[in-house]
Amino acid sequence: MVAVIEAIKATNKTLFVVANDDDYANAYLSVRNIDTMMMLTADAINVYDLVNANKVVFTEAAVKAVEEVLG
């Protein structure tokens, strides 16, 4: 996860959005100790978290899940 964070130059307030079927548990364990990062599942994202984040990173599966809900 550190390699991903460095590759995208995620500094402060980065929100990672993953699909429910992604390996959420392991990814969450990687991010939970970094106070400038937040991780949510695609069905749990909300306007506040999206607007509050300086950078938002979606997995491909999360984008598909959000597209299905929003049409």
C-alpha positions in Angstrom: 0.0 0.0 0.0 2.9 2.4 0.7 4.0 2.0 -2.9 0.6 3.0 -4.2 0.5 6.0 -1.9 3.9 7.1 -3.1 3.1 6.5 -6.7 0.0 8.7 -6.7 1.7 11.3 -4.5 -1.1 11.0 -1.9 -0.2 13.5 0.8 -3.1 14.7 2.9 -6.8 13.7 3.0 -6.7 10.9 0.5 -9.8 8.8 0.2 -9.6 5.3 -1.2 -12.8 3.8 -2.4 -13.0 0.0 -2.9 -15.8 -2.3 -3.9 -17.3 -4.7 -1.4 -15.9 -7.7 -3.3 -12.4 -6.2 -3.3 -10.0 -7.4 -0.5 -11.3 -4.6 1.8 -10.1 -6.1 5.1 -6.4 -6.2 4.1 -6.4 -2.8 2.4 -8.2 -1.3 5.4 -5.5 -2.7 7.8 -2.9 -1.1 5.6 -4.5 2.3 5.6 -6.0 2.6 9.1 -2.7 3.6 10.8 -2.1 6.5 8.3 -4.0 9.4 9.7 -4.1 11.3 6.4 -5.8 8.4 4.6 -9.3 7.1 4.7 -10.9 4.0 3.1 -14.5 3.4 2.4 -16.5 0.8 0.4 -18.3 2.0 -2.7 -21.7 1.6 -1.0 -20.5 3.7 2.0 -19.2 6.8 0.2 -21.0 10.0 0.8 -20.8 13.6 -0.3 -19.0 14.9 2.8 -16.1 12.4 2.5 -15.8 13.1 -1.2 -15.8 16.9 -0.8 -13.5 16.7 2.3 -10.8 14.7 0.5 -8.0 16.4 -1.4 -7.6 13.3 -3.6 -10.0 10.4 -4.3 -8.8 7.0 -5.6 -11.2 4.4 -6.8 -10.5 0.8 -7.7 -11.9 -0.4 -11.0 -14.5 -2.5 -9.3 -15.5 0.4 -7.1 -16.1 2.6 -10.1 -18.3 -0.1 -11.6 -20.3 -0.4 -8.4 -20.9 3.3 -8.2 -21.9 3.5 -11.9 -24.5 0.7 -11.3 -26.0 2.7 -8.4 -26.0 6.1 -10.0 -26.9 4.8 -13.5 
